[in-house]
Amino acid sequence: MGATDLRKSIDGLSIIVQTQFQLDPFEKALFVFCNRQMNKLKILHFDDGFWLYYHSLERNKFKWPISKEEGLKVTVEELRWLLKGY
């Protein structure tokens, strides 16, 4: 939920996970961040090291969760839909 400055990389996004989400970036989870225009995503993932995925749309926008509760409940299947359902 909300917009993130996607100029941040692994370290900056990890700090957001720790300070704003109050979660552990080393968890088995995907942390998904969207820009203000809702046309770019970054996904932070830890697996024996950090992975950072980036996806950018040319013409459309992502359907982004509105509330914190909604965002924390997104499943992997819903994330797939999010990436395809723009």
BELURJO-V816216 format. One line per field, one symbol per residue. ss: DSSP state (H for helix, E for strand, L for the rest). psi: psi as a letter, one per 20 degrees, with the letter a starting at -180 (. if undefined). A space follows every 50 residues. Layout:
ss = ???
psi = ???
This chain:
ss = LLLLLLLLLHHHHHHHHHHLLLLLLLLLLEEEEELLLLLEEEEEEELLLE EEEEEELLLLLLLLLLLHHHHHLLLHHHHHHHHHLL
psi = qrqqojiqbggghhhgggggilroiirnrpopqqrhikjqqpppppnkrp qoqpppqghaqqopqgrggghijprhghgggghij.
